[in-house]
């Protein structure tokens, strides 16, 4: 009898595992919120680095979990079963990138953006928009600043995707940040619209 019960339970478990499909969707709302916070901290010279969010412990439960609930917990990891997916954006690498970006915005890149020589592209990078606004003697340095900024931006998008265990999200993270950079651009700065045409905020 015991062997029969064991066989039935094993068969049910295998069947249940075969039926469970876990889809991990890109958490667009959480990504936009995290991008807005990161970008705000880069573009606002008085901004402080974001604090780590505090995780609250759930209240103690008075009842023991049912065996079926325990089985589902084993089969479906809690991270995938969460109602509101989260996106981790803050770690040592992203904080180092944020620091370099902030320094650039408060220095050479900020001047280039203010003059209209450089603008935000529609793919989450920066580009030289009008090199005539930069004195000839300073163009090499301006191009180096743009290259450094784009290297950090590419690393940022890649790092966020990898830190969240989903390298395939990189393009979506880039697109989310691209919208964010344009949204937070200061008045007078240039950006590309969806068609790639430069516009001034």
N, C-alpha and C positions, 0 to 999 in steps of 0.2 A: 504493500500500500504506500509506504514511504517513497519507494522508487517511482511509483506512478505519479505521485504528487510532484516530486522533483522533476520528472520528465515533463509534466504539464507546465510547471512554472518556467522551466528552461525554454520550452517551445514558445510560450507566451512572450518571454523576454526577448528572444531572438526576433520574433515577429514584430514586436513593438519597436525594437531598434531599427529594423528594416523600414518601418513606416515613418520614422521621425526624420523630417527634413528640416535642417536649420538654415535659414536664410539670414545673412548678416547684411543689412542694408546700410548704406552710407548715412550717418546721422547728420543730415544737412542743417537742421536748426541748431544743433549743438555746435557744429563746425562754424556756422556763421557767428554765433555768439562768441566762441573762442577766438576767431579771427578778428572780430571787432575789438575785443579786449587787447589782443596782441598789437594790432595796428595802432590803436589809440595810445598804447604805451610807447610805441616807436615814434609817432608823429607829435605827441605832446611832450615838450621838453621838460615839463614839471611833473610828468607822470612817474609814479613809483612802480617797481615790478609787481605783478599780480601776486597776491598771497595764495598759497596752496588752499584749495577748498577743504573745509572741515567735513569729515564724514561722520554723520550721526549714527550712533548705534541704535538698532531697533529695540523697542521695549521688550522685556523678557516675556516669553509666551508661557501661558499657564497650561497649555495642552501639548501632549506629545504628538509629533507628526505621524500621520497614517502611513502604513507600509507602502501604499501605492504612491504617495507623495515622495517618500524617500527614494523609491525606485526611479521616478521621473527626475529627481534632483541628480541622480547618478548619470542618467542618460542625457540630460540637457543641462550643460553648464549654466550657472547663474548669469554669467556675462551675456550669454546669448538670449536668455529668457527675460532680460530686463525690459521694462515697459518703455523707459526713456533712455536710449543709448547715449553714452557720454563719449567725449573725444578728449584724450589727454594731449595737451599742447605744451605743457611746461616741463622741461627737464634741463639738465646741465647744458646740453648742446643748444637747445632753442634759446635758452637764456643768454648764452654767449653770442649767438647770432643777433638776438634782440639788442644787446649792448652795442655791438658794432654798427647795427643799422641806426640806432638812436644817435650815436656819435656822428655818423655820416649826415643824418638829417639836420643835426645841429651845426654842421660844418659845410663841407664842399657840396654834398648832394642837395642840401637845403638851399644853398645859393643858386645852384643850377636849376632847381625846381622853381624858385622865386623869379628867376630871370626869364623862364620859359624855354631855356635851352633844352631841358630834359623834361619828359613827362612820363606818366604811368601808362604802360601798354595794357591792352585788353587780355593779355595772357599772364598777368601777375608779375611782370618785370618792369624795368625802366628802360628808356631808350633816348638817344640824342634826337631831339625834335628839330632844333635849329642851331647848328654849330656856329652860325655867324654871330650869335649872342655871346660867344665865348672868345676872348682875345686869342689870337693865333698862338701866342706863347704859352697859353694855359690849356690848349685843346688836348694835348697828350694826357695831362693830369685829369682832365674832365672825363676822357674816355676810360682811363684807368678806374676812376670813381664809379662810373656806370658798370664796368665789368666786375668790380668788387661787389657792388650791390647785387647784381644779378647772380653772381656765384653764391652769395649768402641766401638769396631768395630761393634759388633752386635747391640748395641744401636744406633749407627750412621745410619746404613742401615734402621733400623726400623723408626727412627725419620724422615729421609728424606722422606720416603714413606708416613708417616702419615702427615707430614707438607704440602705435596702436595695433600692431600686428596685422596690418592690412596694406601692404605695399601697393596693391591694386587701386587704392584710394587716392594715389598721388595726383592724378589729373583732376579729380573732383576737389581735392584740397586746394590745388592751384587755382581752379575756377572760382572757388569760394573766396580766396584771398584776393583775386583779381578784382572782384566786385567790391570787396572791402576797402582796398587801397583807393579806388575811385570814389567810393562813398565818403571816405575820410579825408580826401584831398583838400588842401586849404584853398580858399578863394584865390583865383588868379593862376592856379597851377593848371597844367595841361594833362589831358588824359585821352586815350583812344576809346571811341565808342565801339559797339559790336562790329561795325563795318571796317574798323581800323582808321577812321578819320579822326584827326586831332581836334579836340574841343577844349575850351577854357572854362574852368569852373567859375 
